[in-house]
Amino acid sequence: MSGITPEAAELARRLIEARASLVPAPRPADLPMSLAVAVRDRCIAALSETSPIAGYKVSLSTGAWGVLTTDMVRGNGAQISRTTLFDPLLECELVFLADHDLRPGSSSDDILDSCRVAPGIEIADSRWEGWRPSDGASFVPPDAELIAADNAMGGALVIGGRWRPARELPLPDVEISTRSEGRVLARGSLGDVMGSPVEAVRWLIDRLAAAGRFVAAGQVVSSGCPCHTFVTVPPSGGSWEAAVPGIGEAQVTFI
């Protein structure tokens, strides 16, 4: 990538290396958003060298976005080794599959008519030091710049159920929940995703345009989690489901 500064290249190198080594990267003392975006772009370029981009993810809390490469996207019932991640955070989300290109200027109706939807579990994981959401009340989340630089904490996405036309789902008045062993661990209304997850997709389309990108036909969008309760995975692993009434469940097991 031409024009990247040595500082951005070095931070990106540390993050990519941390993915492979599972040794976290030191947090920089100062990371302006302009530098964070340059680091993100360098990380995306490195990730996509070995695995094509399968789609994008939205980080609601920070207004960041990241890419999902094909090796990050898993089918329903996926088994994932717990030891390949730092401290995974599970987020139940509605996943969109674009049947047609989604370009700047796409309206909500365009998105509804151009996409199918399914439940998903987005697995967020950060490569920066200090990422410990399982520590509960003592955990201090990374700031927006750190999240943006680290590809919006993209870890993996598990997609379940069957694809349904987005137009058929009564958005935004749909609840989504995360469950394990019959217990509901987190619950939220999809209306809390920017008023509707369709709006989150529209927001993403505009942000991607500023980076010279668009959602291509066949790509997916993980639209953001409306739940405010952290769901983490202990070292011993286990199984979790994300359920959306009317369309089904996504299920993942950590071993």
Phi, psi and omega in degrees: 000122184281151173082001181281142182281156177302324180296316179295319180297320181291318178296319178295319179300318180296319181292317179295319178296322180296327177301320184276321187271340187059028169254115187295153179273139177298140177287131177293148181293326180218127182222090176295155184299325180298321178288321179301318180295321178295322177294315178304312182297322178292319178297317179299317179299319181290317180297320184281353174292329184251345181209126182298157178285122180263344181166200187221161177230150180251132173255102187297320189291336186240351184071027178258163173223157178216174178260156171242116177274166186300328180282352176270341186265126184238155178276171182300140181079017182301145172249126184234134178288124180298331184285354180269002183231158179284289181210079190297138176248126185261129182231121178278133186215161170268128181256133178256139173245119182280122174272343177222157177305140175247110185243168180308140182094354178297130179273171176301320178295322178301317181294315179299323182277346186251359187229154165248161185229155176205158176287152179212158172243113177269128182256105181269141180205137183250144178267358180276149174302146176090004179280099181218067179298338179289350177282358173067233188297336182275354183283132176249110183297153173299153179281175187301323182291319178295320179294316180299315182298325185269039176053042179054032178061031180296123176244298179199166176221124176255125183249131183230183181069200176240150181292132177239144175305130182302327181297334183281340183275132183284064178288146004267006189277060180228137178263147175230145183217154173251131184229156173208130179053041176081359181256139174277119183262332180207147182212144178198163177264135179296345174293344178275000175266085180055031182088332176186141177299340175298322179292328176295321177294319180295319176301315181298317181304317180292321179292321179296323180301323180294338178258010179074029182234168173207165176276113183272155176307134181093349178270158181248159175228121172271112200272357177113145185262129180274355185277148181250004179259129178289134172240112184245170185244119178291163179303334180284348179082204183142186181236144180221154176228146168249126186240134173236116180304133177095342179232342173122202187227151167249136184230138179222144176236132175258129184242000000 
